[in-house]
Amino acid sequence: MTYRAKAATVGNSKALRLDSALFRAHPEFATGEFAVSVIAPGCMLVQAAVETAKDEADPVFDAFLGFLERQMELRPELISRVTRAERREADEILRGVPSDPHADLGDDFGLPGFRPTVRSRKRARRVAEK
């Protein structure tokens, strides 16, 4: 949903006056501090402040992942399997990009909602035994 805002002056500072509907629908924006990033001319991203290391934060990527997560929750019927043709296309795009399938992604890494299939667990066990 899109909300309306209007430029305003608060004391000696500039501000945006936002529809109260925004705060009813998203109370995390009603109080606290916020990180604001200009991501394109005429376009900014506002995030409720979250403590993260400066070099780990990518507000646009984080917002995109949040959007995807919400859409997947709201419209699970739109989720479909990746086709062989799409995999071939992705392989072609990534050809020549260095990668390490054995790279340590850290203890906290996990695919959301991922439950290995029996076949995947057997394969993972074989790889771990090597």
C-alpha positions in Angstrom: 0.0 0.0 0.0 1.2 3.5 -0.7 0.8 6.2 1.9 0.9 10.0 1.4 3.3 12.4 3.1 3.7 16.1 3.0 6.8 18.3 3.7 6.5 20.2 7.0 8.7 22.2 9.3 9.1 21.2 13.0 11.0 23.8 14.9 14.1 24.6 12.9 14.1 21.2 11.2 12.4 19.8 8.1 10.1 16.8 8.4 7.6 14.7 6.6 4.1 14.5 7.9 2.7 11.0 7.1 -0.8 9.6 7.0 -1.9 8.2 10.4 -3.0 5.0 8.5 0.7 4.2 8.0 1.3 4.1 11.8 -1.8 2.0 12.4 -0.7 -0.5 9.8 3.0 -0.4 10.7 3.4 0.6 14.4 7.2 0.0 14.2 7.3 3.5 12.5 5.3 5.2 15.3 8.2 5.7 17.7 12.0 5.4 17.8 14.8 6.2 15.5 15.1 5.5 11.8 17.8 5.0 9.2 17.1 6.9 6.0 18.9 6.1 2.7 18.5 7.9 -0.6 18.5 5.0 -3.1 17.7 7.0 -6.3 16.9 10.5 -7.2 13.5 11.3 -5.6 13.4 7.9 -3.8 14.4 7.1 -0.2 14.2 4.1 2.0 13.2 4.5 5.6 14.0 1.6 8.1 13.2 1.3 11.7 16.7 1.6 13.3 18.3 -1.8 13.9 21.7 -2.3 15.4 23.9 -3.9 12.6 27.6 -3.6 11.8 28.1 -0.8 9.3 29.8 -3.1 6.7 27.0 -5.7 6.9 24.1 -3.4 6.2 22.7 -3.0 2.7 19.4 -1.2 3.1 18.2 -1.9 -0.5 19.0 -5.6 -0.4 17.5 -5.9 3.1 14.4 -4.2 2.0 14.2 -6.4 -1.1 14.5 -9.6 0.9 11.9 -8.3 3.3 9.6 -7.6 0.4 10.1 -11.1 -1.0 9.5 -12.7 2.4 6.2 -10.8 2.8 5.0 -11.6 -0.7 5.8 -15.3 -0.2 3.8 -15.3 3.0 0.9 -13.4 1.5 0.8 -15.2 -1.9 2.3 -18.7 -1.5 0.3 -19.8 -4.6 2.6 -17.7 -6.7 5.7 -19.7 -5.7 6.8 -22.1 -8.4 9.7 -24.5 -8.9 12.7 -23.3 -10.9 12.6 -24.9 -14.4 15.5 -26.6 -16.1 15.5 -23.7 -18.7 15.8 -21.1 -15.9 18.6 -23.1 -14.3 20.5 -23.2 -17.6 19.9 -19.4 -18.0 21.2 -18.8 -14.5 24.3 -21.0 -15.1 25.0 -19.0 -18.3 24.7 -15.7 -16.5 27.1 -17.0 -13.7 29.6 -18.6 -16.0 33.1 -17.5 -15.1 32.0 -16.1 -11.7 34.3 -17.7 -9.1 32.6 -19.7 -6.4 33.5 -22.2 -3.7 30.8 -24.8 -2.9 32.7 -25.7 0.2 33.0 -22.1 1.6 32.2 -21.7 5.3 29.1 -19.5 5.4 29.1 -19.3 9.2 27.1 -21.0 11.9 24.1 -18.7 11.5 23.6 -19.4 7.8 20.5 -21.2 6.8 17.9 -21.1 4.1 14.6 -19.9 5.4 12.1 -22.8 5.6 14.6 -25.2 4.1 14.0 -28.8 5.1 16.4 -31.3 3.4 14.7 -34.1 1.6 15.7 -37.7 2.4 17.9 -37.7 -0.7 19.5 -34.4 0.4 20.2 -35.8 3.9 21.8 -38.9 2.4 23.9 -36.8 0.1 24.9 -34.5 2.9 25.9 -37.5 5.0 28.1 -38.9 2.2 29.8 -35.5 1.7 30.4 -35.2 5.4 31.9 -38.7 5.6 34.5 -37.9 2.8 
